[in-house]
Amino acid sequence: MNARVHQAARRLGQVGQLALAAGATLATQVALAVNDLPGGPAVNQLNLHPPVTKIAVDQIWLHNFMMIICVLIFVAVFGVMFYSIFKHRKSKGAVAANFHESVAVEIAWTIVPFVIVILMALPATKVVVAMKDTTNADVTIKATGYQWEWGYDYLKGEGEGIGFISALDAGQREMSDSGKPAGDDYLFRVDHPLVVPVNKKIRIITTANDVIHAWMVPAFGVKQDAIPGFVRDTWFKAEKEGNFYGQCAELCGKEHAYMPIHVKVVSAAEYTQWVNEQKKVMAAKADDPSKVWELPALVARGEKVYNTNCAACHKADGKGAGPIKPLDGAAVVLSDDKLKQVAVVLNGQNQNTMPSWKQLSDTDLAAVITFTKNSWSNKTGQLVQPAEVLAARK
């Protein structure tokens, strides 16, 4: 009797533990619950993203139109088929008709599909042609895909000359590494969003530095591949101010999920103010490549450059991971010939497993190389000046 009581108590305890575990799981799910991200994905989203450009509106109309045609074809074909099976079933004594080469049937199944194709092709062609018309743009921006961030250069229009790198916000990376995501914009927040004016035609020229990427913002109805060695373009004209989000839509390596796109659409006045501020910032940050730096200052700057651009692959401790070679104790880093490492950083190596970082300034490259040569167990005391990097570019 006592054994049965103890057994029942144990079972009751197990049930209690399961209930507590289920409660904890539910509490965790509630804590991690997210809401729709305005300008980004919605929770349990089924339909296309709410459009903010005319092209996106046309795409949604075209999608719905094609769906209606497909449903009508489905209903017509399967309706006739099931009706025929039911009406002319053998149990009712139906006898199959015996005929051959019906001209009416031949004409019908030629004309009907032709008409359907024309009905689908005309509006589709109109939308595709509009999507490819990048003429008369107010602002032209080059978007360059890197592993794993976007480089933006304002080529024409208001803001010409502005350029920056847009990467995943460092706080988002920490959330991912800790396994504790938070916020509706998880893995969508960047350090420098792309800023454009509302109601202006923005031409986006896409290319890539290493592998194939794709620049995609669903709210704009835009998705354009960025291919190394090729230049392609697309455009959008946002009719609403706000923040709009997208992602690299081409599998581009292990950090593919950490390559978001954030476009901030502002009024004309706000855009002009932003342009003026950016030009002041660029002027303040402009480095004289002939400046001679002291080792401590260059190492301090190099640490910031490393954490922003290099730590994702080579790790904060310089040990690397998997196919990524360590920098701590690396022969090229310890070599007395500083130009070997300069060449690797400028040109990449191992079929772009180590990509080129030419987009960084001479001072930033000199700083990050100096940082690696004097960090962890690498105590070389060597220093690379910006002028040496500039000379190596030529």
DAVENFEN-V77127 format. One record per backbone hydrogen bond with DSSP energy under -0.5 kcal/mol. CO is the residue of the C=O (numbers start at 1). NH is the residue of the N-H. E is the energy in kcal/mol with one decimal. If there is no record, write none. Layout:
[[CO & NH & E] [CO & NH & E]]
This chain:
[[1 & 5 & -2.1] [2 & 6 & -2.6] [3 & 7 & -2.4] [4 & 8 & -2.6] [5 & 9 & -2.3] [6 & 10 & -2.3] [7 & 11 & -2.3] [8 & 12 & -2.4] [9 & 13 & -2.3] [10 & 14 & -2.3] [11 & 15 & -2.4] [12 & 16 & -2.2] [13 & 17 & -2.3] [14 & 18 & -2.4] [15 & 19 & -2.4] [16 & 20 & -2.4] [17 & 21 & -2.5] [18 & 22 & -2.6] [19 & 23 & -2.4] [20 & 24 & -2.5] [21 & 25 & -2.5] [22 & 26 & -2.5] [23 & 27 & -2.6] [24 & 28 & -2.4] [25 & 29 & -2.5] [26 & 30 & -2.4] [27 & 31 & -2.5] [28 & 32 & -2.1] [30 & 33 & -1.1] [36 & 38 & -0.7] [37 & 40 & -3.2] [39 & 245 & -2.8] [41 & 37 & -2.3] [42 & 45 & -1.4] [52 & 239 & -3.1] [53 & 57 & -1.9] [54 & 58 & -2.7] [55 & 59 & -2.4] [56 & 60 & -2.1] [57 & 61 & -2.3] [58 & 62 & -2.8] [59 & 63 & -2.6] [60 & 64 & -2.6] [61 & 65 & -2.7] [62 & 66 & -2.6] [63 & 67 & -2.2] [64 & 68 & -2.3] [65 & 69 & -2.1] [66 & 70 & -2.7] [67 & 71 & -2.5] [68 & 72 & -2.5] [69 & 73 & -2.6] [70 & 74 & -2.5] [71 & 75 & -2.9] [72 & 76 & -2.7] [73 & 77 & -2.8] [74 & 78 & -2.4] [75 & 79 & -2.0] [76 & 80 & -2.3] [77 & 81 & -2.2] [78 & 82 & -2.8] [79 & 83 & -2.4] [80 & 84 & -2.5] [81 & 85 & -2.4] [82 & 86 & -2.4] [83 & 87 & -3.4] [84 & 88 & -2.2] [86 & 89 & -0.9] [89 & 92 & -1.4] [89 & 94 & -1.3] [90 & 93 & -2.3] [97 & 99 & -0.6] [101 & 103 & -0.7] [102 & 106 & -2.2] [103 & 107 & -2.5] [104 & 108 & -2.5] [105 & 109 & -2.7] [107 & 110 & -0.7] [107 & 111 & -2.8] [108 & 112 & -2.4] [110 & 114 & -1.2] [111 & 115 & -2.7] [112 & 116 & -2.3] [113 & 117 & -2.7] [114 & 118 & -2.3] [115 & 119 & -2.5] [116 & 120 & -1.7] [117 & 121 & -2.9] [118 & 122 & -2.2] [119 & 123 & -0.6] [120 & 124 & -1.3] [121 & 125 & -2.8] [122 & 126 & -1.9] [123 & 127 & -2.0] [124 & 128 & -2.5] [125 & 129 & -2.6] [126 & 130 & -1.8] [127 & 131 & -2.3] [128 & 132 & -1.4] [129 & 133 & -0.5] [130 & 133 & -0.9] [132 & 134 & -1.4] [139 & 203 & -2.9] [140 & 155 & -2.4] [140 & 156 & -1.4] [141 & 143 & -0.6] [141 & 205 & -2.9] [142 & 144 & -0.6] [142 & 153 & -2.0] [143 & 145 & -0.5] [143 & 207 & -1.8] [144 & 151 & -2.7] [145 & 209 & -2.7] [145 & 210 & -0.5] [146 & 148 & -1.0] [146 & 149 & -1.9] [149 & 146 & -2.8] [150 & 166 & -3.8] [151 & 144 & -2.9] [152 & 164 & -2.2] [153 & 142 & -3.1] [153 & 155 & -0.8] [154 & 161 & -2.8] [156 & 140 & -1.9] [157 & 160 & -1.8] [159 & 162 & -2.2] [162 & 154 & -3.1] [164 & 152 & -3.0] [165 & 167 & -0.6] [166 & 150 & -2.5] [167 & 191 & -2.4] [169 & 172 & -0.8] [169 & 173 & -1.6] [170 & 174 & -1.9] [171 & 175 & -1.9] [172 & 176 & -2.2] [173 & 177 & -2.6] [174 & 178 & -2.1] [175 & 179 & -1.0] [175 & 180 & -1.9] [176 & 179 & -0.5] [183 & 186 & -1.1] [185 & 188 & -2.5] [185 & 189 & -1.1] [189 & 169 & -2.6] [193 & 195 & -0.5] [194 & 264 & -3.6] [196 & 266 & -2.4] [197 & 200 & -0.8] [200 & 202 & -0.6] [201 & 138 & -2.0] [201 & 139 & -1.8] [201 & 203 & -0.6] [202 & 204 & -0.5] [202 & 236 & -1.8] [203 & 141 & -3.1] [203 & 205 & -0.6] [204 & 206 & -0.6] [204 & 234 & -2.1] [205 & 143 & -3.5] [206 & 232 & -2.2] [207 & 145 & -2.3] [208 & 229 & -0.6] [211 & 210 & -0.6] [213 & 226 & -3.3] [214 & 216 & -0.7] [214 & 249 & -1.4] [215 & 224 & -2.2] [216 & 247 & -0.8] [217 & 220 & -1.4] [217 & 221 & -0.7] [217 & 222 & -1.5] [218 & 221 & -1.1] [219 & 52 & -2.1] [219 & 53 & -0.5] [222 & 217 & -1.9] [224 & 215 & -2.9] [225 & 227 & -0.6] [226 & 213 & -2.7] [227 & 208 & -0.7] [227 & 230 & -2.1] [232 & 206 & -3.4] [234 & 204 & -2.8] [236 & 202 & -3.0] [238 & 199 & -3.4] [242 & 265 & -3.0] [244 & 263 & -3.2] [246 & 261 & -2.7] [247 & 216 & -0.6] [253 & 256 & -1.8] [255 & 258 & -2.2] [256 & 259 & -0.9] [258 & 168 & -0.5] [259 & 248 & -1.4] [261 & 246 & -2.6] [262 & 194 & -2.8] [262 & 264 & -0.5] [263 & 244 & -2.7] [263 & 265 & -0.6] [264 & 196 & -2.3] [264 & 266 & -0.6] [265 & 242 & -2.2] [266 & 198 & -2.5] [267 & 271 & -2.5] [268 & 272 & -2.2] [269 & 273 & -2.1] [270 & 274 & -2.5] [271 & 275 & -2.6] [272 & 276 & -2.2] [273 & 277 & -2.2] [274 & 278 & -2.7] [275 & 279 & -2.2] [276 & 280 & -1.7] [277 & 281 & -2.4] [278 & 282 & -2.8] [279 & 283 & -2.1] [280 & 284 & -2.2] [281 & 285 & -2.1] [282 & 286 & -1.3] [287 & 289 & -0.8] [288 & 291 & -2.2] [291 & 293 & -0.6] [294 & 298 & -2.1] [295 & 299 & -2.5] [296 & 300 & -2.2] [297 & 301 & -2.0] [298 & 302 & -2.5] [299 & 303 & -2.1] [300 & 304 & -1.1] [301 & 305 & -2.0] [302 & 306 & -2.8] [303 & 307 & -2.4] [304 & 308 & -1.7] [305 & 309 & -2.3] [306 & 310 & -2.5] [306 & 311 & -2.3] [310 & 313 & -1.3] [310 & 314 & -2.4] [311 & 315 & -1.5] [314 & 320 & -2.5] [315 & 318 & -1.6] [318 & 327 & -2.4] [318 & 328 & -2.4] [321 & 324 & -2.4] [323 & 325 & -0.6] [324 & 321 & -0.6] [327 & 329 & -0.8] [327 & 330 & -1.4] [330 & 334 & -2.1] [331 & 335 & -1.3] [336 & 338 & -1.3] [337 & 340 & -1.5] [337 & 341 & -0.5] [338 & 341 & -0.5] [338 & 342 & -1.8] [339 & 343 & -2.4] [340 & 344 & -1.7] [341 & 345 & -2.4] [342 & 346 & -2.2] [343 & 347 & -2.6] [344 & 348 & -2.5] [345 & 357 & -2.7] [349 & 353 & -0.6] [349 & 354 & -2.0] [350 & 353 & -1.5] [353 & 355 & -0.7] [354 & 349 & -2.2] [357 & 360 & -1.7] [361 & 365 & -2.5] [362 & 366 & -2.4] [363 & 367 & -2.4] [364 & 368 & -2.6] [365 & 369 & -2.2] [366 & 370 & -2.2] [367 & 371 & -2.5] [368 & 372 & -2.1] [369 & 373 & -1.9] [370 & 374 & -0.7] [371 & 374 & -1.0] [372 & 375 & -0.8] [373 & 380 & -2.2] [375 & 378 & -2.5] [377 & 379 & -1.5] [378 & 380 & -0.6] [383 & 385 & -0.5] [385 & 388 & -1.2] [385 & 389 & -1.2] [386 & 390 & -2.6] [387 & 391 & -2.1] [388 & 392 & -1.6] [389 & 393 & -1.4] [390 & 394 & -0.7] [391 & 394 & -0.6]]
